[in-house]
């Protein structure tokens, strides 16, 4: 290692003991077929693997506590006396973890007589003295005392990175006062005594006032009350506590901060251990990782007819071809094609520049290149792959190239394998799966206000950047394909749903929809007038003018001037004015109600009525959203630019926005909406006889639930009871608690719990399904939809109750919402195929939640409606039939 490093490749000091316990409590009690516990091994090694991916150039060391007592036990016999002995199933995993780390080429330190903290403290001190950057990876707050301008602390589980400012923000004091802070509050887990009744707030207050612990002790007589008495009686104990929490920085070590360069792994030994522990996925990863890391690159500029012909011959012979386009923006209907990159073999890439602005640079004629590439890219024998290939399809289709054969999409391959393991953009996937840092766009185009568009980038810079994109995409395909073959269900999900959907979404995006700007302009004017009136009303109630969007000014008026009760505080200790707080205050006061309405109308105006007209394509006169397949964790599609998923439809204002989405002359919009699909999916998955019977009898499911819960005859159910039952039905799908239901229905928690008990008594299959799903998640670490889509839940066995309960709610919701999403995707595939066969003048233009919107010729409306309903209803075979509500109109609101 050199005597210099940067904050981009710091020395990583890993607190192995912290990793060990966090992995043990976070993951389920997994074991091999021979009975060897493996959960903690998998967790610790996974976290270390992630470190190696994220910091591929960084030196790394892992430090574990040694067996036996330390010097702190000699200072204080009760130190850590409350800690139970390490569980046997954890003890048996320590040696395999140590062995794996050594064979990964990483230095391991276990030093008797001191703690891992002290070894890390010593190494951090060495780094500081040598002017080196270091990051301590730990979950232990004590380590924050080591933070300085060269040393940071990262919590690997949460990703929280703390520098000096971050420590001050999190704890209220800087790193230089953490020792004093810890001495005052004590540590129950280590049995370090603090001052009785002194918590973090009091400790911070004293340290701010008296500068440090010595200052507090010197001024102890001036601190009044019981807490002052406690302080004065704890002074000797405080000095001991300070010594106990102070991390040593002078431990004698055989290794120094300069000895931690990661070496090549011993693959043979790792294979032996992974085989013994039955880590099949890691075996596959380890056996292919070196191959991908050591590939030499050969990137070529294509700017002559002869070089283009040679490239086309390579494309024809290649088993798989990676394609990528470069443009001067992201609005696919309005940007220009700047260049095309192709890769036909690992490590190879070719870039064809087409419209770079650089003077004197030879570039092939655009029309000539398109004419040359069109036959080979449209050939059904050419198996094309891409990274978010839908974008490239949209661009190429505008230039007359209609891609026929999509073999795969690396973004979707990663998403289907594990939607939450990493982000699914090319840079993240390259780091995660290939341990390769790609050339960033900023490196070639600059940053911020000075960033240029790609057509302004010199061709000499563009070649490697663009070629690498195609090359890395091909490498990722070769990496991910065998991983998917190990999971046939996920491979089928990719090939039968996600890949076919790419073409359909591309067509839907390109179709777009007309927008009536006059409707939006009128609504925008109306909203402006109402917003102004609300502001005047707010000033009148408050007795002064103020900024309705300023939390600080709201705090002053609400809690200081008007004396409203403080419902909740911000992390910084200030009274909160968040929406849920305003909702509660609005039950009793007028001003919060005015603020809420002001926020709603302002958001509608800025997000939709003002913004949508500016998003109309100059080329088509239509608005074109982008649909995303790899964003949500459950498989639902999302959209952006504009986001059409969040237009409110329960309010008149939201419906007026939908009125602006119109059909062209002579055509109609048809909306087909699945009726209560998630409840139907729940009925199918739970096999609950009551729910199935209600659907099969075509009863109103919310009225039926109301009748069961409130014990009222079906014909006597009123609207309020039905509304409450609806909240129960949908709330339970999302794993709602009695507390959540009580808030939603504005009833006591006991009554909400009683409603839930009655519901589960009437529908016992639902409770059984929920319990079995949570149990499955705890054992497997994931849940599945009806079609095998997985959601991994790493916190399902978390010791932290809040995180664990959130994971449990997700475990209940994901199979239901994910199955509904898969059904919608299957329906889109069926509808698209049926439309092509029918030759009807109709096309999909939008997909939002459980709704499909088509634009169709007026004379074809009846046939289109029939086709829609038929294909959407046969998208899945459930215990109860799917039902589709269909409507028609000149605009989206009328159709819906």
Secondary structure as GFF3:
##gff-version 3
##sequence-region A 1 896
A	DSSP	beta_strand	11	15	.	.	.	ID=ss1
A	DSSP	alpha_helix	16	26	.	.	.	ID=ss2
A	DSSP	alpha_helix	39	54	.	.	.	ID=ss3
A	DSSP	beta_strand	60	65	.	.	.	ID=ss4
A	DSSP	alpha_helix	71	75	.	.	.	ID=ss5
A	DSSP	alpha_helix	88	103	.	.	.	ID=ss6
A	DSSP	beta_strand	107	111	.	.	.	ID=ss7
A	DSSP	alpha_helix	116	129	.	.	.	ID=ss8
A	DSSP	beta_strand	134	137	.	.	.	ID=ss9
A	DSSP	three_ten_helix	141	146	.	.	.	ID=ss10
A	DSSP	beta_strand	151	155	.	.	.	ID=ss11
A	DSSP	beta_strand	160	162	.	.	.	ID=ss12
A	DSSP	alpha_helix	164	171	.	.	.	ID=ss13
A	DSSP	three_ten_helix	175	177	.	.	.	ID=ss14
A	DSSP	alpha_helix	178	185	.	.	.	ID=ss15
A	DSSP	alpha_helix	200	210	.	.	.	ID=ss16
A	DSSP	alpha_helix	213	218	.	.	.	ID=ss17
A	DSSP	three_ten_helix	220	222	.	.	.	ID=ss18
A	DSSP	alpha_helix	225	232	.	.	.	ID=ss19
A	DSSP	alpha_helix	235	245	.	.	.	ID=ss20
A	DSSP	alpha_helix	267	277	.	.	.	ID=ss21
A	DSSP	alpha_helix	280	293	.	.	.	ID=ss22
A	DSSP	beta_strand	298	301	.	.	.	ID=ss23
A	DSSP	alpha_helix	305	317	.	.	.	ID=ss24
A	DSSP	beta_strand	321	327	.	.	.	ID=ss25
A	DSSP	beta_strand	337	343	.	.	.	ID=ss26
A	DSSP	beta_strand	348	353	.	.	.	ID=ss27
A	DSSP	alpha_helix	366	378	.	.	.	ID=ss28
A	DSSP	beta_strand	384	386	.	.	.	ID=ss29
A	DSSP	alpha_helix	389	398	.	.	.	ID=ss30
A	DSSP	beta_strand	406	409	.	.	.	ID=ss31
A	DSSP	alpha_helix	410	417	.	.	.	ID=ss32
A	DSSP	alpha_helix	426	429	.	.	.	ID=ss33
A	DSSP	pi_helix	430	434	.	.	.	ID=ss34
A	DSSP	alpha_helix	441	445	.	.	.	ID=ss35
A	DSSP	three_ten_helix	448	450	.	.	.	ID=ss36
A	DSSP	three_ten_helix	454	456	.	.	.	ID=ss37
A	DSSP	alpha_helix	459	485	.	.	.	ID=ss38
A	DSSP	alpha_helix	488	493	.	.	.	ID=ss39
A	DSSP	pi_helix	494	498	.	.	.	ID=ss40
A	DSSP	alpha_helix	499	511	.	.	.	ID=ss41
A	DSSP	beta_strand	514	515	.	.	.	ID=ss42
A	DSSP	alpha_helix	517	542	.	.	.	ID=ss43
A	DSSP	alpha_helix	551	555	.	.	.	ID=ss44
A	DSSP	pi_helix	556	561	.	.	.	ID=ss45
A	DSSP	alpha_helix	579	585	.	.	.	ID=ss46
A	DSSP	alpha_helix	590	604	.	.	.	ID=ss47
A	DSSP	pi_helix	605	609	.	.	.	ID=ss48
A	DSSP	three_ten_helix	612	615	.	.	.	ID=ss49
A	DSSP	beta_strand	626	628	.	.	.	ID=ss50
A	DSSP	beta_strand	638	640	.	.	.	ID=ss51
A	DSSP	alpha_helix	652	658	.	.	.	ID=ss52
A	DSSP	beta_strand	661	662	.	.	.	ID=ss53
A	DSSP	beta_strand	667	674	.	.	.	ID=ss54
A	DSSP	alpha_helix	677	686	.	.	.	ID=ss55
A	DSSP	alpha_helix	689	696	.	.	.	ID=ss56
A	DSSP	alpha_helix	701	710	.	.	.	ID=ss57
A	DSSP	three_ten_helix	714	716	.	.	.	ID=ss58
A	DSSP	alpha_helix	719	733	.	.	.	ID=ss59
A	DSSP	alpha_helix	738	745	.	.	.	ID=ss60
A	DSSP	alpha_helix	749	762	.	.	.	ID=ss61
A	DSSP	alpha_helix	764	780	.	.	.	ID=ss62
A	DSSP	beta_strand	782	784	.	.	.	ID=ss63
A	DSSP	beta_strand	790	792	.	.	.	ID=ss64
A	DSSP	alpha_helix	801	838	.	.	.	ID=ss65
A	DSSP	beta_strand	842	848	.	.	.	ID=ss66
A	DSSP	beta_strand	851	857	.	.	.	ID=ss67
A	DSSP	three_ten_helix	858	860	.	.	.	ID=ss68
A	DSSP	alpha_helix	861	873	.	.	.	ID=ss69
A	DSSP	beta_strand	884	889	.	.	.	ID=ss70
A	DSSP	alpha_helix	892	895	.	.	.	ID=ss71
###
